[in-house]
Amino acid sequence: MGGNTIVLLRGSQIEKGRELETTLRVLSGEYLSCHEAGILYPPENKGDLKVKIVGHASKRFISACGGMTQVLGHALIETDIGKPYGISVANSKTNIILETDGGIVKVGIEPSFRDRETRVITNMKSFLQEIYTDGVNPMRLCGVHAMQVGKFLVLNADDVKKIFPEVDFVKMDEKTKKVLAEIQKEFLKAYKGGTLDFALYDWHTLEGGNIRAVFPHDILGGTVEPSCGTGSVAIGVAIVATEEVEREGIYREGVYEVSLETGGGSELGGPERATLLISSNKSVITNVSFSHSPVKITTVGEIII
């Protein structure tokens, strides 16, 4: 998804008690060099599928991953990965209910018709609730205005340039990387609940979208996600809280429809599109959905550890 690579694994094939250890090896450069993993299990409650999500940057189980749900939606159409769980996606709109550590996640799958690309729409309300539980607060880091959005650090690139005019978020040179790393370091000092989750955006689009974005979670360590579903939602929360989204005039039919230019490499922006559909009450989002285009299944097979 947009240069963000995700692997889907069958939980029944992983030794019990070694799920995290095994999955991190699969994600590592020794094996598949992926950003996240979804471990699939039969449902335990009223969902269709239980999923445990592992993040490469955090080295732990994480509560949500929009990219994983996007890839899973396409995999359920294009492969037989859903067969052991009794899931079959017919040539019609289908809703899949996922049981995750962050709560229930509804994934809408719209198979392609007449050469239109398959669309997967993930309702991210459970992650949104997690954000507001952790809090949304403005901060000042290294002199730069920033936002704590749940566990995410969210920065408007223009605010960084006001204090550090030498940065270049397209070239992402070493000087720019060090500035971002220093701001993130201050964030982790100031907010004890913080993680490496990091979203950077601006409004200077090149491909007809509304926002450019990139997700430099561990930029000095080489972990930069060109696309990120949870990070896109964090940006959505930030631009609603700061009322930036209102100034851009992108309110349509009862929702803000925000198009993010992402994908490609570690620079700000990219050739692909992520879309947020945002419902809000003043400065607080009440519901949000995420989708990305395109999503590609690149490899299907077995890995032996």
JOMOFEN-V207603 format. One record per residue. N is the residue number from 1. RES is the residue in one letter. OMEGA is omega in whole degrees, 0 to 359 (none if undefined). D_CENTER is the distance of its C-alpha to the mean C-alpha in whole Angstrom. Layout:
BEGIN
N,RES,OMEGA,D_CENTER
N,RES,OMEGA,D_CENTER
END
This chain:
BEGIN
1,M,175,10
2,G,183,10
3,G,176,12
4,N,186,9
5,T,184,11
6,I,177,11
7,V,176,14
8,L,184,16
9,L,175,19
10,R,182,22
11,G,182,22
12,S,182,26
13,Q,180,26
14,I,182,25
15,E,181,28
16,K,181,28
17,G,181,27
18,R,185,25
19,E,182,22
20,L,180,20
21,E,182,22
22,T,183,23
23,T,178,19
24,L,175,18
25,R,178,21
26,V,182,20
27,L,187,17
28,S,177,19
29,G,177,21
30,E,182,24
31,Y,191,22
32,L,179,19
33,S,180,17
34,C,180,14
35,H,181,11
36,E,176,10
37,A,171,13
38,G,178,13
39,I,189,17
40,L,179,19
41,Y,170,22
42,P,181,24
43,P,177,23
44,E,181,25
45,N,185,25
46,K,179,25
47,G,177,22
48,D,186,22
49,L,173,20
50,K,181,19
51,V,170,16
52,K,187,15
53,I,179,12
54,V,178,13
55,G,179,11
56,H,182,13
57,A,183,13
58,S,182,14
59,K,182,16
60,R,170,16
61,F,178,15
62,I,188,12
63,S,186,11
64,A,174,8
65,C,180,5
66,G,179,5
67,G,179,5
68,M,181,8
69,T,178,10
70,Q,179,10
71,V,179,12
72,L,179,14
73,G,179,15
74,H,180,16
75,A,179,18
76,L,177,19
77,I,192,21
78,E,181,22
79,T,179,23
80,D,185,25
81,I,180,22
82,G,186,22
83,K,181,26
84,P,182,27
85,Y,178,25
86,G,181,27
87,I,176,24
88,S,181,26
89,V,181,24
90,A,180,27
91,N,177,27
92,S,180,26
93,K,184,23
94,T,173,22
95,N,177,20
96,I,180,19
97,I,180,18
98,L,172,16
99,E,181,18
100,T,177,15
101,D,179,16
102,G,180,14
103,G,181,16
104,I,179,17
105,V,179,14
106,K,180,15
107,V,178,14
108,G,182,17
109,I,178,18
110,E,180,20
111,P,183,22
112,S,176,23
113,F,177,27
114,R,176,29
115,D,174,27
116,R,185,24
117,E,175,20
118,T,181,19
119,R,176,16
120,V,182,14
121,I,182,13
122,T,173,11
123,N,186,12
124,M,185,10
125,K,180,13
126,S,176,14
127,F,177,11
128,L,178,12
129,Q,177,15
130,E,178,14
131,I,184,13
132,Y,174,17
133,T,179,19
134,D,177,18
135,G,176,19
136,V,188,18
137,N,173,20
138,P,180,21
139,M,172,22
140,R,185,24
141,L,182,23
142,C,181,26
143,G,185,27
144,V,172,24
145,H,181,23
146,A,177,19
147,M,166,17
148,Q,180,16
149,V,189,14
150,G,178,14
151,K,181,13
152,F,162,11
153,L,180,13
154,V,181,13
155,L,166,16
156,N,184,17
157,A,179,19
158,D,177,22
159,D,177,22
160,V,182,22
161,K,178,25
162,K,182,27
163,I,181,28
164,F,186,27
165,P,182,28
166,E,185,28
167,V,178,25
168,D,187,23
169,F,172,20
170,V,177,20
171,K,183,23
172,M,179,21
173,D,185,24
174,E,179,25
175,K,180,26
176,T,179,23
177,K,181,21
178,K,177,23
179,V,179,23
180,L,180,19
181,A,180,20
182,E,177,23
183,I,178,21
184,Q,178,18
185,K,178,21
186,E,178,23
187,F,182,20
188,L,175,20
189,K,186,24
190,A,183,24
191,Y,186,21
192,K,179,22
193,G,184,19
194,G,177,16
195,T,176,14
196,L,180,13
197,D,191,10
198,F,178,10
199,A,179,10
200,L,183,13
201,Y,165,14
202,D,183,17
203,W,184,19
204,H,187,21
205,T,182,19
206,L,188,21
207,E,178,20
208,G,176,21
209,G,178,18
210,N,187,17
211,I,166,15
212,R,181,14
213,A,170,11
214,V,190,10
215,F,187,9
216,P,187,12
217,H,179,11
218,D,193,15
219,I,178,16
220,L,178,20
221,G,177,19
222,G,180,17
223,T,177,14
224,V,178,12
225,E,177,9
226,P,179,10
227,S,182,6
228,C,181,3
229,G,179,2
230,T,178,4
231,G,177,5
232,S,177,6
233,V,178,7
234,A,176,9
235,I,178,10
236,G,178,12
237,V,182,13
238,A,185,15
239,I,172,16
240,V,180,18
241,A,181,19
242,T,181,21
243,E,176,22
244,E,185,21
245,V,179,19
246,E,181,23
247,R,183,25
248,E,176,23
249,G,182,24
250,I,178,22
251,Y,183,23
252,R,173,23
253,E,174,25
254,G,180,24
255,V,167,20
256,Y,175,18
257,E,186,17
258,V,179,15
259,S,181,14
260,L,173,12
261,E,184,13
262,T,176,11
263,G,179,12
264,G,185,15
265,G,185,15
266,S,180,15
267,E,178,16
268,L,180,15
269,G,181,14
270,G,187,15
271,P,184,17
272,E,186,14
273,R,166,13
274,A,182,10
275,T,173,11
276,L,170,11
277,L,191,14
278,I,169,15
279,S,184,19
280,S,173,20
281,N,186,23
282,K,186,24
283,S,181,22
284,V,177,20
285,I,179,17
286,T,177,18
287,N,180,16
288,V,175,13
289,S,185,12
290,F,171,9
291,S,181,10
292,H,178,10
293,S,356,13
294,P,172,14
295,V,184,13
296,K,170,16
297,I,186,17
298,T,185,19
299,T,172,21
300,V,180,22
301,G,181,25
302,E,175,26
303,I,182,25
304,I,181,28
305,I,none,28
END
